[in-house]
Amino acid sequence: MKQGKEDFKLVKDSDNESKRNYIFQNNTKTKAAFYFVAFVLVILIVAVTATAYVL
């Protein structure tokens, strides 16, 4: 069976609402979640680095 061509994009713009193949949407909830996850990752990296020097 052949599968149709997939149109995969990373960020959904507000002018094209008909397609659903997006990872992120361009809105405040997505931006807030991205900054929260990035902040937690930075804290974890700093904690791992600090414990490597202390132990």
MODELLER restraints for C-alpha pairs under 7 A, 6 or more apart:
rsr = mdl.restraints
at = mdl.atoms
rsr.add(forms.Gaussian(group=physical.xy_distance, feature=features.Distance(at['CA:7:A'], at['CA:21:A']), mean=6.77, stdev=0.5))
rsr.add(forms.Gaussian(group=physical.xy_distance, feature=features.Distance(at['CA:8:A'], at['CA:21:A']), mean=5.28, stdev=0.5))
rsr.add(forms.Gaussian(group=physical.xy_distance, feature=features.Distance(at['CA:8:A'], at['CA:22:A']), mean=6.43, stdev=0.5))
rsr.add(forms.Gaussian(group=physical.xy_distance, feature=features.Distance(at['CA:9:A'], at['CA:21:A']), mean=6.33, stdev=0.5))
rsr.add(forms.Gaussian(group=physical.xy_distance, feature=features.Distance(at['CA:9:A'], at['CA:22:A']), mean=5.27, stdev=0.5))
rsr.add(forms.Gaussian(group=physical.xy_distance, feature=features.Distance(at['CA:10:A'], at['CA:22:A']), mean=5.40, stdev=0.5))
rsr.add(forms.Gaussian(group=physical.xy_distance, feature=features.Distance(at['CA:10:A'], at['CA:23:A']), mean=5.30, stdev=0.5))
rsr.add(forms.Gaussian(group=physical.xy_distance, feature=features.Distance(at['CA:10:A'], at['CA:24:A']), mean=6.12, stdev=0.5))
rsr.add(forms.Gaussian(group=physical.xy_distance, feature=features.Distance(at['CA:11:A'], at['CA:22:A']), mean=5.94, stdev=0.5))
rsr.add(forms.Gaussian(group=physical.xy_distance, feature=features.Distance(at['CA:11:A'], at['CA:23:A']), mean=6.33, stdev=0.5))
rsr.add(forms.Gaussian(group=physical.xy_distance, feature=features.Distance(at['CA:11:A'], at['CA:24:A']), mean=4.85, stdev=0.5))
rsr.add(forms.Gaussian(group=physical.xy_distance, feature=features.Distance(at['CA:11:A'], at['CA:25:A']), mean=5.47, stdev=0.5))
rsr.add(forms.Gaussian(group=physical.xy_distance, feature=features.Distance(at['CA:11:A'], at['CA:26:A']), mean=6.36, stdev=0.5))
rsr.add(forms.Gaussian(group=physical.xy_distance, feature=features.Distance(at['CA:12:A'], at['CA:22:A']), mean=5.83, stdev=0.5))
rsr.add(forms.Gaussian(group=physical.xy_distance, feature=features.Distance(at['CA:12:A'], at['CA:24:A']), mean=6.19, stdev=0.5))
rsr.add(forms.Gaussian(group=physical.xy_distance, feature=features.Distance(at['CA:12:A'], at['CA:25:A']), mean=4.67, stdev=0.5))
rsr.add(forms.Gaussian(group=physical.xy_distance, feature=features.Distance(at['CA:12:A'], at['CA:26:A']), mean=5.83, stdev=0.5))
rsr.add(forms.Gaussian(group=physical.xy_distance, feature=features.Distance(at['CA:13:A'], at['CA:25:A']), mean=6.99, stdev=0.5))
rsr.add(forms.Gaussian(group=physical.xy_distance, feature=features.Distance(at['CA:13:A'], at['CA:26:A']), mean=6.05, stdev=0.5))
rsr.add(forms.Gaussian(group=physical.xy_distance, feature=features.Distance(at['CA:24:A'], at['CA:30:A']), mean=6.73, stdev=0.5))
